[in-house]
Amino acid sequence: MNFYELFLLPYESYEPYQIILEAVAAVFGLLSVYFSIKKHIWVYPTGIISTALYVYILFKFGLLGDMMINFYYTVMSIYGWILWAKSSEDQVHVEVSWTEKKEWIFASVLFFLSLILVTMVYYYKPFIDNHFSMSNVTLGLDHLDWANWLDVFTTAVFLVGMWLMAKRKIENWIFWIIGDFICIPMMIYKGLGITSVQYLVFTGMAIMGYFEWKKNKNTINL
């Protein structure tokens, strides 16, 4: 497949407002990652705009796992905004630290619970798509393609990454790097070319973020 078929052809069938929404969500998503690298509290208001828009976009394109995680992002952004504001002397920048053993245990629980929850959502997807009616509906996981299974996995990865970021833990960037990289082909497959480019940039920015936070780490527990 050439560039046109991968990135431009799918948009011929989209409504103009859908393209605009995806572009706006991608721009604010990039701004959010930039502010996160800088440990600036504006990571949250910009992130809320992006994730709220992606809740709608991903629902329309059948990526229920990523839709749920973006809803979770929106809620966690409010939580993280409050935490960062309380932990910042100038109400703008924050200190960061390494993840402790008990936090890794909690993160592991979050990861596996997310895998189970999103798999269950996909199990009931035919029921959801049929407007919550069981008429002529067969439940199961046979309808899932490889992108759906990647969606299940990346949802769990991103959930942990978001929680670690709210706790201002350096390792949060490792989860963003893994999840962002996996999302590149998944979004191309689903016809979301703008979003796939966003995830490509996200991957590079997440690598930068990891080294930036690591370089400026503060070893005092917050």
N, C-alpha and C positions, 0 to 999 in steps of 0.2 A: 504493500500500500504506500502511496506517496503522501506528501505533506497535505495536499488538498483533501484527500480522502480521509485522512486521520483527524485533521483539525478544523477544516472549513466546511466540508460537505454536511456534517450533522446539523450545523447551524441554519442550513437552508430551510429546514422544517420547523424551526423555532419561531415563536412570536418575538417581536422586537423587545418587549419588556423583559422576556426571559434572558436574553443576551445582556441587556443592561444590568439586570439584577445580579447575574453571575459576575460581570465585570466589576461592579461596585463591591460585591462581597470579596472578590479576589484582592482588590486594591486595599480595602480595610484590613484584610487578613495579613497582607504584607506589612502594612503599617504596624499592626499588632506585634508581629514577630520582631520588627526593627526595634520597637520600644522595649520588648522583652530582653533583647540582647543588651540594650543600654540600661537595663534594670530600672526602667522608668514606668511610673504608675499608669501612664497613658496606654500601656499594653491592654488594660481592661476595657475602657470605653470603646476603643477602636475594635477590639476583639468582639465585644458584644454585638456591634453592628454587623460584623462579618458573619458570626455564628448564627445570629437570628435569621439572616437572609438565607444561609445555607440550610437551615431547618426546612424551609419551604422548597428550596431547589432540589435537595437530595430526596425529599419525599416524592416529588414529581418524577424523579428518575429512578425510583425503586431501590435506592440504597438506604434501607431502613436502619442498618447499624450506624452508618455515618450520620444519618438524620438524628438518631437518638444521642449520639455523642456530641453533636453540635448543640442540641438542646441542653445536654449536661454542661457543655462549655459555657453556655449562656448563664446558667445558674451558678456554676463554679466561678465565673468571672466576677459576679457580684460578691461572692464569698471571698475570692482572692483580692478584690479591690479593697474590701474592708480590712483584711489581714495586712495587706501591704501598707495601707494608710496608717494603721496602728503601729506598725513596726518601722516606720520611716521617720527620721528626725525632721526632715524637711518636707514631709508629705509627698515627696516625688520619687526619691531613690531609696533602694533598700539594700540590706546586706544579705549575703547568701552563705550557705553551708552545705556540707556533705550529708548524705542520707545515713541515718543510724539504723542499727539492726532491727529494732522494733518497727521502724517505718517501712523497711523492706518487707517485713512479714505482712503488714497491713496492705502494702502495695500488691503483694502476691495474691492476697485474698481478693482484692479489687479486680485483678486481672482475670482470675478464674471465674468469679461471679459474673463478670461482664461476658465472658465467652458463653456461659450457660444462658444468660438472659437474652443475648442477641440471637443465639441459635433458636431459642424458644419463639422469639418474635418471628423469625423466618419460617419456623414450623407452621405458625398460624397466618403467614402472609396470604395464602389463598382466601382465607376467611376475611382478612382485612381488605383485600382487593375487591372482594365481593360485597362491599359495603356492610361488613359485619353480619353477613347472612350465611348459614351453612347449606343453603340450597345449591345442589349440584357442585359441592365443594369437597375436594379430597385433601386432607391435611398431610403434611410430610415435608421432607427436605429434598425430594427428587427434583424439584423445580429450580434448585440453586445452581448457578453456574460458578465458574472459578472466581469471578469478580465478587460474587456474593460471599463466598467463603473467605476471600481476602478482606472483605468488609467486616466480617465477624472478628477476624484477627486484629485488624487495625483499630477497630473500635476499642478493644481491650487495651491495646498499646497506648492509644491516645488518652484513654481514661486515666491510666496510671500517670502518664506524662503531665496531664493537666493538674492532677492532684499534687504531684511533686513540685510543679511550678508554683502553685498556690502556697505551698510550704517553703518556697524559695530554696529548693534543693538543686544542686548543680547537675545531678544525674537526670533531671527532667529532659535535658537536651538529647540524651541518648535515645529516649523513647520517641521524641519528635523526629530524629534522624531516620530511625527504622520505619516508623509509620509513614512519614512523608515520602520516602523513597518508594515504598510499596504502592502508595496511592497514585503514582505517576501513570503506570500502565492501566490501572483500574479505571481512572477517570477518562483516559483516552478511549478505552473500550466502551464506556458508557456514553461517549459523545460529548464529554465536557472538556473540550480542548483548552479553554481558558484556565479552567481549574487545574488541569494537568500541568500546565506551565507554572502556575502558582506553586504547586507542590514541588516542582523541580527547583524553583527559587528557594522555597522553604527548606529543602534539604541542605542547600549551600549555606543558608542563613543559620540553620540549626547547628551546623558544624562550627560556624563562626561563634555562635552563642555559647557553645560548650567551652571552647578555648578562652573566650572572653570572661565567662563566669569563673572558670578554673583559675585563670590568671589573677583575678581580683577577688578570690574567695576570702571569706571571713570565717575563721574556724570557731568563733564563739557561737554556741547554740542559741538560736533565737526563740 
